[in-house]
């Protein structure tokens, strides 16, 4: 269940017997032929599925993240790193004030990982707060699945091409990977990656996508159970 389906009294009642919560961090950025909201849609779908099985509440998703390397692709919205760190920290403090004590952050975007050290600081400030972090594409289960099917897990490629993230027909075939050294700015990133897909298969069989989603869901269920 999401906050949007509750009033404040519902949340107060929930907190009388449960203090777990899922917080979804997403982004609005280019994903090749996929939705600009891919990094929000995937973790939100996983959180919703986990909520249906556990009853753990899902906080409002943060649909904007840190994406400075993609700002030359129209539709990408990025905030400064320092802004994002302070914003997320304040959200977690507010949720702690409400009574949530075990919070699983379900992250959908690599740029958001800059807040990892700040999470430790917030936890130090808030007695009894336990924070967990899950970036689904970094999961060992996702790596194992990709290796099993001999697939390269790249940005905007097959691994993010769920039915609910597709907004256009996907190309056939495989895009060659791109290598570089140093740090690319936004202009260089667009010139290097073109359509925005970093490489690998544009799409795979739906059965593989279902296996991928299920593997990630099991990860989240495990983390929620571990934090009971």
C-alpha positions as CSV (number, residue, x, y, z in Angstrom):
1,X,0.0,0.0,0.0
2,X,1.2,3.5,-0.8
3,X,1.0,6.7,1.2
4,X,-1.3,8.1,-1.5
5,X,-3.9,5.5,-0.5
6,X,-3.8,6.5,3.2
7,X,-4.8,9.4,5.3
8,X,-2.8,10.4,8.4
9,X,-4.9,8.4,10.7
10,X,-4.3,5.2,8.6
11,X,-0.5,5.8,9.0
12,X,-0.9,6.4,12.7
13,X,-2.8,3.1,13.1
14,X,-0.2,1.3,10.9
15,X,2.6,2.6,13.2
16,X,0.9,1.0,16.3
17,X,2.0,-2.4,15.1
18,X,4.6,-1.9,12.3
19,X,7.5,0.5,11.8
20,X,8.9,-0.7,8.5
21,X,8.7,1.4,5.4
22,X,10.0,1.4,1.8
23,X,11.3,4.6,0.2
24,X,11.8,4.6,-3.5
25,X,14.5,6.7,-5.1
26,X,14.1,7.2,-8.9
27,X,15.1,9.6,-11.6
28,X,13.8,11.3,-14.8
29,X,16.5,10.8,-17.4
30,X,17.1,9.4,-20.9
31,X,16.8,5.7,-21.3
32,X,17.1,5.3,-25.0
33,X,13.8,4.0,-26.3
34,X,12.4,3.4,-22.8
35,X,10.4,5.8,-20.6
36,X,12.2,8.8,-19.1
37,X,10.8,7.5,-15.8
38,X,12.3,4.0,-16.1
39,X,14.5,4.5,-13.0
40,X,11.3,5.3,-11.0
41,X,9.0,2.8,-12.6
42,X,11.1,-0.3,-11.9
43,X,11.8,0.3,-8.2
44,X,8.2,1.4,-7.6
45,X,6.8,-1.8,-9.3
46,X,9.1,-3.9,-7.1
47,X,8.1,-2.0,-3.9
48,X,4.4,-2.3,-4.8
49,X,4.8,-6.1,-5.4
50,X,6.7,-6.4,-2.1
51,X,4.0,-4.4,-0.3
52,X,1.3,-6.6,-1.6
53,X,3.0,-9.6,0.0
54,X,4.1,-8.1,3.3
55,X,1.8,-5.1,4.0
56,X,4.8,-2.8,4.4
57,X,3.9,0.7,3.4
58,X,5.5,2.5,0.4
59,X,6.4,6.2,0.8
60,X,5.9,8.7,-2.1
61,X,8.6,8.0,-4.7
62,X,11.3,10.6,-5.4
63,X,11.1,10.7,-9.2
64,X,14.0,13.2,-9.7
65,X,17.6,12.3,-9.1
66,X,21.2,13.2,-9.9
67,X,21.8,12.9,-13.6
68,X,24.3,15.6,-14.7
69,X,25.8,13.4,-17.4
70,X,22.5,13.1,-19.3
71,X,21.3,16.7,-19.3
72,X,22.0,17.1,-23.0
73,X,19.2,14.6,-23.7
74,X,15.9,16.5,-23.6
75,X,13.6,15.3,-20.8
76,X,16.4,14.6,-18.3
77,X,15.9,16.5,-15.1
78,X,18.9,16.6,-12.7
79,X,19.5,18.3,-9.3
80,X,22.8,19.1,-7.8
81,X,24.4,16.4,-5.7
82,X,24.5,18.6,-2.6
83,X,20.8,19.5,-3.0
84,X,19.8,15.8,-3.4
85,X,21.8,14.7,-0.3
86,X,20.2,17.3,1.9
87,X,16.7,16.7,0.5
88,X,16.8,12.9,1.0
89,X,18.2,13.3,4.5
90,X,15.4,15.6,5.5
91,X,12.8,13.2,4.2
92,X,14.3,10.4,6.3
93,X,14.4,12.6,9.4
94,X,10.8,13.4,8.8
95,X,9.8,9.8,8.5
96,X,11.8,9.0,11.6
97,X,9.9,11.7,13.5
98,X,6.6,10.1,12.4
99,X,7.7,6.8,14.0
100,X,9.3,4.7,11.2
101,X,12.3,2.9,12.4
102,X,13.2,0.3,9.8
103,X,13.4,1.9,6.3
104,X,14.4,0.1,3.2
105,X,15.6,2.4,0.4
106,X,14.7,0.9,-2.9
107,X,17.0,2.7,-5.4
108,X,16.5,2.8,-9.1
109,X,19.3,5.1,-10.3
110,X,23.0,5.0,-10.0
111,X,23.5,8.7,-9.6
112,X,21.5,8.6,-6.3
113,X,24.2,6.4,-4.7
114,X,26.0,9.6,-3.7
115,X,23.9,9.7,-0.6
116,X,25.3,6.5,0.9
117,X,27.6,8.3,3.4
118,X,24.9,10.7,4.4
119,X,22.6,7.7,5.3
120,X,25.2,6.7,7.9
121,X,25.2,10.2,9.3
122,X,21.3,10.3,9.5
123,X,21.3,6.9,11.2
124,X,23.9,8.1,13.7
125,X,21.6,11.1,14.5
126,X,18.4,9.1,15.0
127,X,18.5,6.5,17.8
128,X,16.9,3.2,16.8
129,X,16.8,4.0,13.1
130,X,17.9,1.1,10.8
131,X,18.4,1.9,7.1
132,X,18.9,-0.6,4.4
133,X,19.8,0.1,0.8
134,X,18.9,-1.9,-2.4
135,X,20.0,-0.9,-5.9
136,X,18.3,-3.7,-7.9
137,X,20.7,-3.8,-10.9
138,X,23.7,-4.3,-8.6
139,X,22.2,-7.4,-7.0
140,X,24.1,-10.6,-7.2
141,X,21.0,-12.4,-8.4
142,X,20.7,-9.9,-11.3
143,X,24.4,-10.5,-12.2
144,X,23.9,-14.3,-12.0
145,X,20.8,-14.1,-14.3
146,X,22.7,-12.0,-16.9
147,X,25.6,-14.4,-16.9
148,X,23.3,-17.4,-17.2
149,X,21.8,-16.0,-20.4
150,X,25.1,-14.4,-21.6
151,X,23.7,-10.9,-21.5
152,X,25.5,-7.6,-20.8
153,X,23.7,-5.6,-18.1
154,X,24.0,-2.1,-19.5
155,X,22.1,1.2,-19.0
156,X,18.8,1.4,-21.0
157,X,19.3,-2.1,-22.5
158,X,17.3,-5.3,-22.2
159,X,17.6,-5.3,-18.4
160,X,15.4,-2.2,-18.1
161,X,13.1,-3.1,-21.0
162,X,10.1,-4.3,-19.0
163,X,6.6,-4.1,-20.5
164,X,5.8,-1.2,-18.2
165,X,8.9,0.8,-19.1
166,X,8.5,0.6,-22.9
167,X,7.1,3.6,-24.7
168,X,8.3,2.8,-28.2
169,X,9.2,-0.1,-30.4
170,X,12.7,-1.4,-29.5
171,X,15.4,-2.0,-32.1
172,X,16.4,-5.6,-33.0
173,X,19.8,-6.9,-32.4
174,X,22.8,-5.9,-30.1
175,X,24.4,-2.5,-29.7
176,X,28.2,-2.7,-29.4
177,X,29.5,-1.5,-26.0
178,X,31.4,1.8,-25.7
179,X,34.7,2.2,-23.8
180,X,36.4,5.4,-22.7
181,X,38.8,6.8,-20.1
182,X,38.3,9.7,-17.8
183,X,35.1,11.6,-17.0
184,X,32.6,12.5,-19.7
185,X,30.7,15.7,-19.5
186,X,27.1,15.9,-20.8
187,X,28.0,16.9,-24.4
188,X,30.6,14.1,-24.6
189,X,28.2,11.6,-23.1
190,X,25.6,12.2,-25.8
191,X,28.2,12.1,-28.6
192,X,29.6,8.8,-27.2
193,X,26.3,7.0,-26.6
194,X,24.0,8.4,-29.3
195,X,20.6,6.8,-28.7
196,X,21.4,6.6,-25.0
197,X,21.7,2.8,-24.8
198,X,25.1,1.9,-23.4
199,X,25.3,-1.5,-25.2
200,X,24.1,-5.0,-25.3
201,X,20.7,-6.5,-26.4
202,X,17.9,-4.0,-26.8
203,X,15.4,-6.6,-25.7
204,X,15.1,-10.2,-24.7
205,X,12.3,-12.8,-24.2
206,X,9.6,-11.8,-21.8
207,X,10.3,-15.0,-19.8
208,X,13.8,-13.6,-18.9
209,X,12.3,-10.3,-17.9
210,X,9.9,-12.1,-15.6
211,X,12.8,-14.0,-14.1
212,X,14.6,-10.8,-13.5
213,X,11.7,-9.1,-11.8
214,X,11.1,-12.1,-9.6
215,X,14.8,-12.3,-8.6
216,X,14.7,-8.7,-7.5
217,X,11.5,-9.1,-5.7
218,X,12.9,-12.0,-3.7
219,X,15.8,-9.8,-2.7
220,X,13.5,-7.1,-1.4
221,X,11.3,-9.6,0.5
222,X,14.5,-11.0,2.1
223,X,15.6,-7.6,3.2
224,X,12.2,-6.8,4.7
225,X,12.1,-10.1,6.5
226,X,15.7,-9.6,7.8
227,X,14.6,-6.2,9.2
228,X,11.5,-7.6,11.0
